[in-house]
Amino acid sequence: MIGFILGMILIGLVAGAIARLVVPGKQNISIPMTILLGVIGSIVGGFLGKLIFNKDAANGFFQTSGLIGSIIGAIIVLLLWIKFGSKARR
């Protein structure tokens, strides 16, 4: 269980950081929020992968396609945050 949590934090950090690098502009979020962005993006990416390709984590959680899906999901979540979340703070 501890390994799974640490893995999610690591994947979340990598996916969130890459999403922040890909999306233009400045995002005023901290490192824990970047991890949360990546974890939520991983969930979104996994959900979209299941819908589009009808695949799940039966072959293991740590796959290249899973990391790519996590990054794409994190980009989607970050774009939604920029669009809707930043207006709520003003």
Secondary structure, DSSP 8 states (H G I E B T S, - for coil): -HHHHHHHHHHHHHHHHHHHHHS-S-----HHHHHHHHHHHHHHHHHHHHHHH---GGG-S--HHHHHHHHHHHHHHHHHIIIIIHHHH-
